[in-house]
Amino acid sequence: MASKEELGVPAEERPLCGSTAANSSGMSCGNLKYRFLMTGIACLDIVNVCPRFPEEDEDMRAVGQEWRRGGNASNSSCVMCQLPGARCWLLSTLASDGFETEFVQRDLEQNGVKLDYCVRHDDCRLPTSYVVLSQATGSRTIVHYRKLPNLDFADFDRIPLEHFSWVHFEARNMTEVSKMIEKLTRHQQCQPDQRLTISVEVEKTRRETYPLMGMADVVFISKEVAQDLGRNDAKSAVVQLHSLHCRKDAKLICAWGSCGADGFSQSEGHVHCDAFPPESLVDTLGAGDTFNAGVLYGLESGASLFESIRLGCWLAGRKCGRLGVGNLLDGLSESDTVYSLVSGQQH
């Protein structure tokens, strides 16, 4: 395993253990960065912009097409790197070569995402998502293809955990991800002076991954997962599912599209934030990943659960009013409700 010096980690950003990384309010001190490790996938999105969603067997001409870097962890990483004081490393599998990999890697690096820990595989191709983006509704429909292994525990086991303050997981492979979280939990117990939070996103209705909700400090569930578990609104989802599936001290968060998002914790109880709809709905692809990044950043910076969810909703709304997940803070003014969280003033 490469040393931190070999990976180019500046001396002032090495281990958190024993550091004065946060004051009593949880806010960062000095110039120390919030350091996130985002584990999940990076892929190529080929987006076809259509006037509406086509009928089956219809021949429709797209009005536009673009290539984007995609994937939940990848998108959240790029959003995170736009926020003051945050540095983000992506832990993902990548194909060793190919034009898709070159495109996605270049985009990630241009957005400031660190790729030191990514795992390369030969004789594979980067996963590709074929997206139909409807101008009529702003909806996105995705067909995903992958011929690339998921991360396994051996990929994670080589990571120097003392380098990070937050580790986030996509719930993809129950067996391997549970091993990763178990290692992090042991690390938390052995290094009580290190500030290290574990979060997991359970987005797909794969019931074998649901036990991961009981292993993390912060848990995101999708509307689809909540409905699969018999809940028809975000409030009942977070309030009722918290006691059934999460640790007592965990935070549970559920976004519900245009209805906003809800959260629950023992300390704050139930909280809700309305959505921040854009003037014109342009593109919802990556809105959930943007929301997640905002919540993680808010919580890591010491904000309350409500304030963090509000930041996530605000960023997601900004994202839905434009193509892609870039330049979300352009035009930020003091009148914006999240100004104090994303202006850098508290840092």
N, C-alpha and C positions, 0 to 999 in steps of 0.2 A: 504494500500500500504506500502511495506517495505521501511524503511528509507535508505538513502545512506550508513549509518553506518552498517545497517543490511545486505546490499547487498555486503559489503566488499569493498567499494570504498575508496581508500586511501584519506586522508584529502587533500593532495596536488593536487588531481585530481578532487576535487569537484568544485562547480559551476564556469562556465566561466564568468558569469555576472560580469561586472566591472573589469575583470582581464586584465592584459597586455598580452593577449594570442598571439598577433601578433604585429610586428613592422610595420612601414609605408610600407614596401615592401610586407607584408603579410606572411613573413617567421615566423616560430615559435621561441619563445624566451625561453631560459633556457631549462629545461627538460620537459616542458609541452607537453603532447602528443596530437596528432591529434585524436579526438574521434568521431568515426563513429558509427551510429546506422543504421544497414542494415535490412530493413523489406522485407519479402518475404517468400519463402519456403525453407525447407530442406527436402531432400528425400534420399532414397536409390537407387543407380544406380547399376543394374546388367548388366555388360558389357560383351558381347560375341564378341571375336575377331575372325573375319572370313576372309578367303582369299579374298573374294569379297562379294558384297551384293547378297543374294540368290534370285533366281527366285521364283515367286509365286508357291506354292505347292511343292517346292523342299525340299529334305531331305539333309541338309548340316551339316557336323561336324565342330564345332568351333575348332580353334587351341589354344584358350585360353579363360579363363573366370576370372573375378575378381569382387569383390564388392567394390563400392566406395560410399563415401558420395557425394550427388549431390544437385542440386537446385541452381538457379541463385544467390540469396542473400548469400546462404551458400558458394558457390565457391568464390564469390567476397570477402567475409569475410576472408576466408583462405588465399587468395592472399594478401589482405591488411595487415594481421598480419605478413607477411614476410618483409614488408617495414619499414625502420627506422622511429621510432617515432610515429607509428600508433597503436592505440588500437581500437578494433572493438567488438561491441555487436551485436548479432543477435536477431531480434524480429521475431519469427516464431511460428506457431502452431506445436506441437509435440504430438504424441500418448503417453499416460501415461506410457505404458509398451510395451514389445515386443522386440524380438531380433533385429529388424530393428532399433528401437529407440536407443537401447543400443549401437549398432554399430556406428550409425551416431553421437550420442552425444559424445561418446568416441573420435571419430576422430576430431570433432570440438574442444573439449577441448585440445587435444594433439596439435592442430594447434594454440592454444592461443585465440580462439574465446570465448567471454563471453556469457553465456546463461542465465543470471539472469532474463531477461525479457520474456523469452519464455513461451508460454501458453500451458498447458497440457490438453488433452482431453481423457476422459475414453471411453471405448468401441469403439475405433477407431484403425486404423493401419496407420503407417507412409506411405506417398505416395511412390510409387516405379516406377522407370523408367527402362524399359527393352531396352537395347541399342545394336544395331548391329554396330560394328566398322569394317569398311572395310580396310584390309591391302592394297588393290589395289589402293584405292584413298584417304584413310585417312578420309573418310566421316563417319558421325555417324547418324544413324536413330533411332528414339526414339518412343517407345510406353509407354505412361504414364498412371498410374492408381492411383487414390486417393480416400480415404474414410476418409477424415479429413476436418473439417471446415477451411475456410480461416480466416485470421485475421479480426476482426471487430473493430469499433471505440472504444468500451469499453476496448479492449486489449491495444490499444494505449494510451488511455486517462490517464492511471495510470503511464505513463513513466515520469520521471523528466527531462524535456527538457533542463533545465539549465546545465545538465551534458554533453551535446554533442555539437560538432562544426559542424557536418554534419549529415543529415538524408536522407537516400536514400530509394526509394520505387520501388517495382515492380508494374506495372499497372495490377492489377488482378481483383479487385472489385471496380468499379467506385464509387459506392455510399459510401462505407466505406473509401476508400483511399482519396477521395475528402474531406471528413470530417477531416481526419487526417491532410492533407495539409492545410486546412483552419485553423485548430487549430495552426499549426506551423506558419502560416502567421500572425495570431494575436499575437503569442508569439514574433515574430520578431519585430512587431510594438511596443509592450509594453516593450521590452527589447533591445533597440537600441545599448546598449554597448556590448551585447553578439554577438560573431561571430557565426552565424548559417546559413548554406546553405542547401537548399532543392533540391534534384535531383530525377528524375523519369526515369525509363526505360520502354518504350512502345515497347515491342517485338512482341506481337501477333497481328494479324490483327482482333482485336475485336474493331469495330468502336465505341462502347459505351465508350471505355477507352480513345479515342483520345483527348477529352477535357482536360485530365490531362496534356497534353503538354503545355497548357496555364497557368498552376498553379505553375510551378517550376522555380528555378533559372538556373538549368542545366538539359537538356533533352537529353536522348538517344533514337534514333529510330533505328529499325532494317532495313535491306535491304528489307525485306518482307513488312513492314509497308510503307516504301517509295514507293515501287512498287504499293501497294494497293492504294496509294494516287496519282498515275499517274506519278511518277518520275522513270527514268531508270538509273540514276547514282547518286553517293553520292553528287557531287557538286550541281546539280540542286535540290536535296532533301533538303540540309541544307540551301541553299540560298533562294529558293522559299518558302519552307514550314515554315521557320522562321517567315516571315511576315504574313503568313496565320494562324499559329497555336500557336506561342509562344509569351510571353511577349517581349516587345521591348528590355529590358535589359538582357534577357536570353541568354544562350549559347545552341546551338543545335548541336548534334554530331551524325554522322551516319557512322558505319563501313560497309565496302563492301567486306568482305572476302579477297581474294588474291590481290585485288586492293588497299588495305589500308583503310584509313578512312579520313573523312572530317569533318570540323566544321565551324560554323559561329557564330559571335557575332558582335554587333554594333561597339565595340571598335577595334576589330582586323580584321573584315571582314571575307572573306573566307580563310580557311587554309586547306592544304592537307598534308598527310604523307603517303608515300608508305609503304607497308607491309614489314616485316622482315622475309622472309621465312626461315625455318630451312633447314639444309643440307639434312635432310631426314624427310618427313612428316610422323609422327607417329600417332597422336591422336588430333583431333580437338574438342573433347568433353570438353566444358568449356572454349573455347578460347574467346568467347564473354564476358563471366563473368570476365575473366582475363583482357581483354581490359578495361572493365568498371572500374575495381578496379584501374588500372594504371592511367586512366584519372582523377578519383576522387582524388586520392592521389596527382597527380601533381597539380591540381587546388587548393587543400587545402593547399599545401606547398608553394603556391605563384607563381608557374610556369605559363607561358603564355598558351593560349589555344593550340597553335601549339606544344609547348614542352610537354604538358600533353597528347595530342593525340599521339605524338611520343613515349612517355613512354608506353602508352597503347598498341600501335602496337608492340613495342619491346618485352614487356612481353608476349603478345599473340603469337608472333613468337617463343619465348623460350618454351612456353607451348606446341605448336604444334609439337615440336621436341621431346617430351617425353610423357610418360603416366602420367595422372593426372596433378594436379596444384601445386605440392609441389616442393620445392628446386629450385625456379626459379632464384635465385640470385647466385647459385653455379657457381664458375668459373668467376665471374664478374671481368673485368679488366678495367684499366684506358682508354683503347682504345675504350671501348664501348660507343656509342653515348649518352647513358643516365646515364653514370657513376656518374656525379655530382648530379643527382636527387635521385639516389638510394644507394649511397655509404655512406650516413649519413653526408657528409661534410657540407651540408648547414644547418644541424640541430645542 
